[in-house]
């Protein structure tokens, strides 16, 4: 796929890779480092840049490379034009790093000033990059056998533009889904994100934020976490098995309060903890050295990703039920993994 380079800064940084090593080092020390990227066709030719754009299919799941840091509208536009994929996974920075990009209709918002200050324009190689990747990936997915529209029409997200007038607050949690450990709880890493009202900040009239974020952890407990810069920093909160909806609120020094999540989307801060994940084995011998092993699990999220067996003689197998013939003492170790990534071990 090819697009014109309309950003002179990024174009210059790309071609400055041709400079001698010593000059490159001086450039890095005093300005910006050259971009380590191929300068010959098909990757670059004058003011045109080329990049590979790839889609993979596994069953009904599609994986698409996003050759840089795409705005959400890019992946959503691809997904809107594909009608029989169970999931479309966008691989950010896949195969290339062409900076931030969005559909052309949103390019005006990436000016670095309003409605919020950013470096999106500075690191945007071309205003049509997003549209080109959208259309190319729709063609790729069609070639992989998915039912697609002839062309994808990017459109704005369902944004709450009025929120730009109010302070911002948001929650990050890792993971949002987890199995409790042997102690009966899951330790979830949380972080609060905070910021001045975006539009007011761009115009230089923002009200500062000196108050902490108020956390309602959804389990009957609450707490305050101070914002240092734009974040609270990571901290741990323990949850017993169950489903929890967290709520955050932030008040700026002008008395304006924002709550998170919006009332219509409590699932945006939903944390689910499953019962501890355990495994066991039943074994049936045929009397002549053959043993049939069956895996059993309890707890967890109910989605088993893999059963991995290692037998006493060192051989291996996979599957919920396996049969193995031993020449000497039988035995097996099972490692089973569920959808949260938690593994349980059992021996027989």
C-alpha positions, 0 to 999 in steps of 0.5 A, a space after each residue: 500500500 502506498 501513501 504520499 508523505 505530507 508531513 515534511 518533518 517525518 519525511 526528513 527524519 526518514 531520509 536522514 537515515 542516509 546520513 553518515 553515522 556521526 551526523 546521525 548521532 549529532 542529529 539525535 543529540 540536538 534534534 530528533 533521531 533519524 527513522 530506521 526504515 528502508 529508503 528504497 522501493 517499495 518502502 520509499 520513493 520520493 514523497 511516497 511511502 510504501 508499507 505491507 498491510 496484512 490480514 490473517 484468518 484463524 477460523 472466523 477470527 480475523 487479525 489485521 495489521 495497523 501500521 502505526 497507532 490507529 485511532 479507534 475509527 480505523 479498526 471500527 470502520 474495517 469491522 463495520 464492512 465485514 459481516 461474518 467475522 466472529 472477532 476482528 483484532 487490530 494489531 497496533 504497530 503491526 509491521 510498521 510504525 507510521 505514527 498516529 493516524 485516523 480517517 481523513 474526516 477526523 484529521 482536522 482534530 489532530 492539529 495539536 491545539 484544539 479540542 485538546 492539545 496533543 502531538 497527533 499532527 506532529 507524528 501523522 505521516 499523511 491525512 489519508 493513511 487511515 482511509 487507505 489502510 481501512 480499504 486495503 484491509 477490507 480487500 484483504 479480508 474479502 480475499 480471505 473469504 469473509 463477506 464484506 462491503 465493496 468499500 468501508 465508510 468511516 464514521 465518527 464514534 458516538 462521542 460525548 463532545 461536551 465532556 471536553 468541558 469537564 475534567 477527565 477520569 478513567 480506570 485501568 484494571 489488569 486483568 478485568 477477568 481473573 481466577 481467584 488464587 488458593 487464598 480465595 482472592 484475585 489481586 487486581 492491579 488498578 490505576 486511575 487516569 485524570 486530566 483537566 478539561 480538554 478544551 479548557 486546557 487547550 485554551 489555557 484556562 484549565 482549572 487545576 486538579 489538587 483533589 484525589 480520585 474517589 474510588 468505589 471499588 464495588 465490593 463495599 469499600 472505598 478509597 482516595 488516590 492522589 493524582 500525580 501528573 495524570 495518573 494515580 500510579 498502580 495499586 492492588 485491590 483484592 477481590 473475592 469471586 464475584 462480579 464488581 462494578 467500580 465507580 470513580 469521581 474526580 472534582 477539579 479546583 473549580 468544583 466541576 465533578 466528573 464520574 466514571 463510567 457513564 451511567 449507561 455503561 457500567 460494564 466499562 469498569 466491570 471486574 469478574 473474579 472466578 472461583 479458584 481454578 483446580 485440576 484433578 485426574 482419574 485413571 483407568 488401567 487396561 491391565 497390560 500397561 495401557 492407562 487412560 487418563 481423564 482431566 477434570 477441572 473445577 472453578 475458573 472461567 469455564 473456558 479450557 484453552 489447553 490440556 498438556 500431559 507429561 508421562 512418567 517416561 517423558 512422552 507428551 500428549 494433549 487433550 481432555 482424555 488421553 491413553 498411554 502405554 507404559 513399559 515401566 511404572 505409570 504416571 502423569 502430570 497434567 497442566 490445564 489452562 483456562 481462558 484467564 491464562 491461569 494454569 492448574 497442575 495435577 498428578 496421577 
